[in-house]
Amino acid sequence: MWTYDKKLQYPVNIKNPNPALAKLIITQYGGPDGESGAALRYLSQRYVMPYKEVIGVLTDIGTEECVPIGCQ
Protein backbone atom coordinates (compact mmCIF):
# COMPACT_ATOMS: atom_id res chain seq x y z
CA MET A 1 0.00 0.00 0.00
CA TRP A 2 0.97 3.62 -0.32
CA THR A 3 -0.17 6.95 1.03
CA TYR A 4 -0.45 10.19 -0.88
CA ASP A 5 0.83 13.22 1.00
CA LYS A 6 0.08 16.37 -0.95
CA LYS A 7 2.76 18.89 -0.05
CA LEU A 8 5.12 21.16 -1.95
CA GLN A 9 8.78 20.31 -2.29
CA TYR A 10 9.71 23.82 -1.21
CA PRO A 11 7.53 26.06 0.99
CA VAL A 12 5.94 29.01 -0.80
CA ASN A 13 5.01 32.19 1.03
CA ILE A 14 3.36 34.78 -1.21
CA LYS A 15 3.21 38.17 0.50
CA ASN A 16 2.20 40.39 -2.43
CA PRO A 17 0.31 38.63 -5.25
CA ASN A 18 1.09 39.97 -8.74
CA PRO A 19 -1.47 38.70 -11.28
CA ALA A 20 0.30 40.33 -14.25
CA LEU A 21 3.57 38.58 -13.47
CA ALA A 22 1.76 35.29 -12.83
CA LYS A 23 0.09 35.53 -16.25
CA LEU A 24 3.46 36.15 -17.91
CA ILE A 25 5.05 33.17 -16.17
CA ILE A 26 2.15 30.86 -17.07
CA THR A 27 2.30 31.86 -20.76
CA GLN A 28 6.04 31.11 -20.81
CA TYR A 29 5.39 27.60 -19.54
CA GLY A 30 2.14 26.64 -21.22
CA GLY A 31 1.47 29.20 -23.94
CA PRO A 32 1.93 28.65 -27.68
CA ASP A 33 5.53 29.89 -27.51
CA GLY A 34 6.23 28.36 -24.11
CA GLU A 35 8.34 25.49 -22.90
CA SER A 36 5.65 22.81 -23.05
CA GLY A 37 4.63 23.79 -26.59
CA ALA A 38 8.24 23.62 -27.77
CA ALA A 39 8.83 20.28 -26.07
CA LEU A 40 5.73 18.75 -27.61
CA ARG A 41 6.63 20.06 -31.08
CA TYR A 42 10.11 18.54 -30.92
CA LEU A 43 8.88 15.25 -29.51
CA SER A 44 6.06 14.90 -32.05
CA GLN A 45 8.21 15.84 -35.07
CA ARG A 46 10.54 12.93 -34.42
CA TYR A 47 7.89 10.46 -35.60
CA VAL A 48 7.95 11.75 -39.18
CA MET A 49 11.73 12.07 -39.57
CA PRO A 50 13.29 9.63 -42.05
CA TYR A 51 16.80 9.75 -40.50
CA LYS A 52 17.63 8.09 -37.18
CA GLU A 53 20.24 10.74 -36.34
CA VAL A 54 17.64 13.48 -36.61
CA ILE A 55 15.18 11.45 -34.54
CA GLY A 56 17.81 11.23 -31.79
CA VAL A 57 18.51 14.96 -31.91
CA LEU A 58 14.80 15.84 -31.74
CA THR A 59 14.35 13.45 -28.82
CA ASP A 60 17.28 15.03 -26.98
CA ILE A 61 16.07 18.58 -27.61
CA GLY A 62 12.48 17.76 -26.67
CA THR A 63 13.60 16.05 -23.48
CA GLU A 64 15.79 19.02 -22.59
CA GLU A 65 12.84 21.36 -23.12
CA CYS A 66 10.85 19.19 -20.69
CA VAL A 67 13.32 19.67 -17.86
CA PRO A 68 12.14 23.14 -16.73
CA ILE A 69 8.48 22.11 -16.76
CA GLY A 70 8.87 18.61 -15.37
CA CYS A 71 7.49 16.39 -18.13
CA GLN A 72 6.87 12.93 -16.78
C-alpha positions in Angstrom: 0.0 0.0 0.0 1.0 3.6 -0.3 -0.2 7.0 1.0 -0.5 10.2 -0.9 0.8 13.2 1.0 0.1 16.4 -0.9 2.8 18.9 -0.1 5.1 21.2 -1.9 8.8 20.3 -2.3 9.7 23.8 -1.2 7.5 26.1 1.0 5.9 29.0 -0.8 5.0 32.2 1.0 3.4 34.8 -1.2 3.2 38.2 0.5 2.2 40.4 -2.4 0.3 38.6 -5.3 1.1 40.0 -8.7 -1.5 38.7 -11.3 0.3 40.3 -14.2 3.6 38.6 -13.5 1.8 35.3 -12.8 0.1 35.5 -16.2 3.5 36.1 -17.9 5.1 33.2 -16.2 2.2 30.9 -17.1 2.3 31.9 -20.8 6.0 31.1 -20.8 5.4 27.6 -19.5 2.1 26.6 -21.2 1.5 29.2 -23.9 1.9 28.7 -27.7 5.5 29.9 -27.5 6.2 28.4 -24.1 8.3 25.5 -22.9 5.7 22.8 -23.1 4.6 23.8 -26.6 8.2 23.6 -27.8 8.8 20.3 -26.1 5.7 18.8 -27.6 6.6 20.1 -31.1 10.1 18.5 -30.9 8.9 15.2 -29.5 6.1 14.9 -32.1 8.2 15.8 -35.1 10.5 12.9 -34.4 7.9 10.5 -35.6 8.0 11.8 -39.2 11.7 12.1 -39.6 13.3 9.6 -42.1 16.8 9.7 -40.5 17.6 8.1 -37.2 20.2 10.7 -36.3 17.6 13.5 -36.6 15.2 11.4 -34.5 17.8 11.2 -31.8 18.5 15.0 -31.9 14.8 15.8 -31.7 14.3 13.4 -28.8 17.3 15.0 -27.0 16.1 18.6 -27.6 12.5 17.8 -26.7 13.6 16.0 -23.5 15.8 19.0 -22.6 12.8 21.4 -23.1 10.8 19.2 -20.7 13.3 19.7 -17.9 12.1 23.1 -16.7 8.5 22.1 -16.8 8.9 18.6 -15.4 7.5 16.4 -18.1 6.9 12.9 -16.8 
